[in-house]
């Protein structure tokens, strides 16, 4: 018989003798959180510097419970790294190899088919595929990769959602397809995404974002696309109806203010995506928060075509606001507990995509050119994820990626803002925590147990955050 786990008790009050301190400066931030108002960069600076991490995590937990109650998500997925051959040499990366270097590999389609068969046999709903910027593979390799995953799964009587290619890879594909032009990059990006969507691409992962800062970019990963291009790729994907995700790689040569600017650029891009879905918000032209020295941040959105545009501030953290996945898969805006905020009355049924989740990723220095750096400690990881939940008020989900955070830390993060711990994974060749191998698999029972131990209800999701229904070896999404 399985024991029933009790819910964790509420956080002690400021006057509790078991609580070491309470930072009175956080009262104003608490008031904003309770109203579902957007936090400024100045608020973020305080969240990063206050010694009262207890309240920071408590506030993040308040937001995640408002959005998701006691639900915590996981999925059954497989990672397929098609090649580790890369034209770049990013200082933080241990993954890449040069052609003919020991350990270099590029997978053929027979290998891909075998991986799909194993994924289907194990009940996977998603194939997550990324790789290096291979300088010699033709564009047709990538469309074949996507269609092979889709068609092989269908031949076995199943469906696999193909989540593939970071924004960095999409730009690389546009260049090898000879459609990328410096004066009109968006057209080339659109061409590539349209072809990949025709082949079966379902969504984009969030990799390649690192930290949106030119100084950090030029020192740690020079040659990679900058923030404006990364955001362009995701904007075009959203316009084509593809959902995407976002990451932030922290704990290397960036500072905390850089992380906050990164988060602000993401939430402003999400404002645009949600406005296109029909969400209403207050218009604040060029609005940015103030930094540590009181200076205004640049007003542009960070991608082409929208500089100086009026930006609607749209939050999902007010009680009753419908989550984007509920709106996208229902015929009405009524889907979130309580009365939802109205969508624009004239808005068409949503046909555009949006950012689904933010995935904070701690930097692991071992084996990279930056291995002299210490990397972030556990409390910094917990604080950064909690602040991500508080700052990214229009992102429906925050993921504690257990592969890089570890499963025990992911449990703590579920109580500090995260609502998702990712999936079964099986193979992950990008980052290896603490000397672990590329075989980093957990089973469904272990994920469910971890979620229950943290005090939450485990719910299997598909890539688009629909609940999964299973009947034998078959699965289907359950529209709410």
Secondary structure, DSSP 8 states (H G I E B T S, - for coil): -------------TT-TT-----GGGHHHHHHHHHT----HHHHHHHHH-S-HHHHHHHHHHHHHHHHTTEEEEE-EEEEE-B-B-S---TT-SS-B-TTSTT--B--HHHHHHHHHHHHHTT--EEEEE----SS--HHHHHHHHHHHHHHHHHTT---EEEE--HHHHHHHHHHTT---TT-HHHHHHHHHHHHHHHTEEEE--TT-----HHHHHHHSTTS--HHHHHHHHHHHHHTT-EEEEEEEESSS--HHHHHHHHHHHHHHHHHHHHHHTB--EE-TT---B-TTS-B---S-SSTT-TT---EE--S-STT---HHHHHTSSSS--SSS----B-TT--S-----EEEEEEEE---TTSTTTTS----HHHHHHHHHHHHHH-TT-SEEE--HHHH-HHHHHHHHTTT--EEEE-EEE--S--GGG--SEEE--HHHHHHHHHHTT-EEEEB-TTS-EEEEETTEEEEE--
